[in-house]
C-alpha cells in the first residue's frame, strides 16, 4: 500500500527502522518518536535492548538487530534495527 507521497506505508505494528550504514532513523511511529524525543539526544543506538528499556516498552515491543558486513578499504560492519509493537 502506498501513501500520498507514493512511498510504501508501514503496517500498524512497525515502530521504527534504523539504518546503521548512515546512522539515521528511516522510520519512527508517532508513539516511538514521542518516547525517544524525551531521551538525551546523545544516546546512541549502540545497545537496542538498553534503548528499549529506557523507552519503557517492557515486553510490548520486539526489536531486531541485523548486522552485516562487506569490504571497502577494509572490512566494514553495520547494524540495522527494526522494532515491532506486539500490542496496541
C-alpha positions, 0 to 999 in steps of 0.5 A: 500500500502506498501513501500520498507521497507514493512511498510504501506505508508501514503496517500498524505494528512497525515502530521504527527502522534504523539504518546503521550504514548512515546512522539515521532513523528511516522510520519512527511511529508517532508513539516511538518518536514521542518516547525517544524525543524525551531521551538525551539526544546523545544516546546512541543506538549502540545497545537496542535492548538498553534503548528499549528499556529506557523507552519503557516498552517492557515486553510490548515491543520486539526489536531486531538487530541485523548486522552485516558486513562487506569490504571497502578499504577494509572490512566494514560492519553495520547494524540495522534495527527494526522494532515491532509493537506486539500490542496496541 
